[in-house]
Amino acid sequence: MKKPWDGRFTENTEKTVEAFTSSVSFDRRLWKYDIQGSAAHVRMLKKQKIIPARDAELILRGLGEIAREIGEGKFKFREDLEDVHMNIEYALINRIGPAGGKLHTARSRNDQVALDIRLFLREEISGMIKLTRDLQRVFLALADRYKGVVMPGYTHLQRAQPVMLSHHLLAYFEMLERDRGRFGDCAARVNVLPLGSCALAGTSLPIDRKYVARLLGFAAVSENSIDAVSDRDFIIEFLSAASVLMLHLSRLSEELVLWSTEEFGFISLPDAYSTGSSIMPQKKNPDVPELVRGKAGRVCGNLMAMLVVLKGLPLAYNRDLQEDKEPLFDTVDTVKDSLSVLTKMMPKIKFNKTVMLKAAEGGFSTATDLAEYLAKKGLPFREAHNVTGRIVKYCIHKKKLLEDLTMDELKKYSGIFEKDVFDHLSITASVNRKTSLGGTAGKRVLQRIKDIKSTI
Ligand code: ARG
């Protein structure tokens, strides 16, 4: 098969080399952006009188027809034509004749592919920002629904201090807020036009890059042609923002898996989102959160793959860069699927208020309140901590809860204790006293819910 670039070649490409170097099996996904970019390019060539207007019209019409064909699934992509760019260009020349050969004036696949990925990513990032928002709304609604429910807060996975379930749920809202921010920051750097950098040096033809940028809605034009065709930082940034998001979803998933165990019993997952075992009839497994947790590894792996591809690459374009697409596409699909499934599943989870409250009552989770009580009465906190620690040791020994202690027992540890200490030992009082900014007190959490509602 004749190649568009075979002028200087005396041998046909080896079949295995054709298969090895071809990217069309995956980069065909960029077809819409490739055509969009070509159309803008050709309008610029026409405006600048680099090609005759009637050739430009022919090209535009041809590209439109090809787009329709691909959209309808009637287009045949050929592996021997290497990639999506050459497949479309070849089809164009076949369709409209030699005028089609003018499309590639003042352009190289190096700036073309950089453009396609940027157009693709710009659209995908805005979709992901929306999907992230949807999941945030779910957390907000759950926080609203479970107002006033108390659960144990953990450190080291040991019961630490009681917190509001809504506060715990809104922690995920805040993580996702930063994730949206990271996607937004990345989108600003994606939104720069590389086209017109050509192979690496720019061109001697009188192109108008700013015009192309306007047509395609780019906020800026790249300043250095060598950089523009070499740069894949924007992909790394996206993959790292996606990895952080997936880490958040993975931590959430881990909690869902743990909380849905018989041992915890904090939640029950909807049947429709769980699976059974082929041998153990009693099983109901949390496969959805487990898979989200597993897929986080895959996305982090994709980030690692890109970092290593880029490391050590000399400027400017190298074919190694073709390896950017599969990790990128895989990440986009994985993140979208994970966000969507969690957004659908989360509202259907049942939170078991009684179990959570009971768990919060154990584990001496108001010990810090007791220490703070003493501190408020003037005892240096370090001493208050020690006194309370000894009281806890006594309780463990006597198999008692803090709230079961009598005044006489307390007085043995410190003369400071007065009757009001008993208001400090109940779980609800403990939670509601955490009124510091960002704390878990009911009224703080309600205020945060209100504030969020007024902004989204
Ligand atoms: N398929 C290539 C890629 O994805 C397109 C650019 C090829 N450029 C080249 N000079 N071989 O990177």
Boltz pocket constraint, residues with backbone or C-beta under 6 A from the ligand:
constraints:
  - pocket:
      binder: B
      contacts: [[A, 21], [A, 23], [A, 27], [A, 82], [A, 83], [A, 109], [A, 110], [A, 113], [A, 317], [A, 318], [A, 319], [A, 321], [A, 322], [A, 323]]
      max_distance: 6.0
